[in-house]
Amino acid sequence: MSFVKVEKNQSSAPSEADLKKAMTESGGTPGEVTGNNESRKLTFTGTVNHTVYENNLIKIAKGKRTSWNFVWADSKVSSPAV
């Protein structure tokens, strides 16, 4: 399970629709969005370049580089060596 958390810095967190649209345009498949104007978390699948997503979100949500803080959690499932 991978997710990105977008936290308010200078602007409220972007809307659910903006988060999902930016994820789709960045090559990921958006899942569930939780949170409020302080912080929203979007789960996703696929391989997403963090910088591409952040730039797409800034463009779509009409923000600035300093509008939000991003927290990424990308995980890959692997089998333990036996």
N, C-alpha and C positions, 0 to 999 in steps of 0.2 A: 504494500500500500504506500503510495506516495501522496504527499500533499504540500501545498504552499499556503502559508498563513500571511495575510496582508494586514499589517497593523497601521493604525492612524499615526501619522507624524504631523504634517501640516494640514492635511485634508482628511475627512472621514474616509473610511474604507470604501472601496468601489462597490457597486451593486453586484448582486449575484449574476445578473445578465452580462455585465462587463467582464467579470472574472471568467465566466464560461466562454464568452466569445474570444477573449484573448488566448485562452487555453487551446481552443479549436484552431485558431490561426497560427498557433505555435507548434502544432503537430501533435498535441496531446488529446486525450479523450476525457472531458470533464466529468466529474461525478457529483457528489453531494456538496452543497455549500452550507456552512453553519456559521453563526456569529451575528454580530451587529455592527453599528457604525464605528465602534472602537477597533474591531478586528474581525476579519472573516477568514475562514479556512475552507479551501477548495481541495477535495481529493481528486486525484486524476490517475490515469494509466497512460503508458507510453513513455517515450524518451523525449524530454523537453529541455531545450537549452534555456537556462535561467535568464540570461541577458535578453534573449529574443522575447521571452514571455514578459519580462518587466517592461521592455520597450513597447511591445504591443499593448499592454495594459495602460501605460502612460498615454499612448495615442488614443486608444478607445475611450478611456475614462477622462480624457482631457486633464491629466495631472502633470506633475513635474517630477524630476528625478528625486526630489526631497519630499514629495507628497506622502509616501508610505515607506514603511520598513517591511522587508520580505524575510520570512523564515521558511527555509526549504527542508523537506524531509523526503529524500529519494531513497527507496530501499530496493534492493535486488534480493530475491530469494535464491539461496544456493544450498546445495546439499553438503552437509559436513563430511569431511574426508573420513573414511573408515579404515 
